[in-house]
């Protein structure tokens, strides 16, 4: 153990305010021989976060939200250094690591760098334990089942490409045609995966993933994700304090949920920007309330659309022998979600106060060109949200 590091940590990590940080940073800045050991201690804090259920993308998100870009660069260096020693990684970790920005952190002096490190370590040390969505790095517990990937990679690639083109085009007719084809492929993907799993010797089991729900307007975004997840036979549990939702479901449905949520959020944000520009041109300045109401209505209306579409697609694509399989998968997902989150709460959502924002958001949801082909049922978000001042939407 390095004595200077212990003294710096005692001053900075276990106290509030900037005085302790200044004291700790001064000690570290004055002793260059502590640098290597200081880096190893940072890797220990990262390992502690893994043990508490956090994953690379979770750490990047919380540091980006609560600290500065430089802290994110320091975190990236710690994560990259730490995972070099792992023989194997849990499912879904490699894409998270691939997205970590390896840009080096550059400070004007040793004191500034030491301060940033201590601020980062303080945050990592104080992270709460959260429900894990998979094994820790290097662990191979027997009860953790690795997800199956029956689908052709080309099919998922085509779905992604179609959604990307639908988001990028400025022509509504083209977007509708592209997204209609994506709907068809997504429906086949979900139904085929359930059929293949039902005939497998080692059938799939539900698993979970986390999807970031970032400010601003995170409540509306969480409602939208809940609608998409439920339509895909998944269940979403929002953790507002940590800026993510945990989505529980079967692997193919989780993948489709993330794809569709991301696409609908991009489409909704673009539509909101266009509608807001029109409002400003007309002399209105209620930007924040307009956006909030727009996204609330957008999420609410899409919840209805997804419910209707999933019922139609299931009736058309699933034969009588497959319906009990789909029902059993729904039960398995609910049981797994209840095990992971035995104490969840439901909150009545408020905050939509701009009627024109609500009207524009509803129209944008009706114009969104992706309807999720999942299973029967879905969230009736509309029952929780009333347009401001006009009664039931």
Helices and strands as residue ranges (DSSP letters): H 3-12, H 18-29, G 32-34, H 35-51, H 56-66, H 69-83, H 93-98, H 110-125, H 153-168, H 172-198, E 207-212, H 218-231, E 235-239, G 240-242, E 244-249, H 251-281, H 287-317, H 320-340, H 355-367, G 381-384
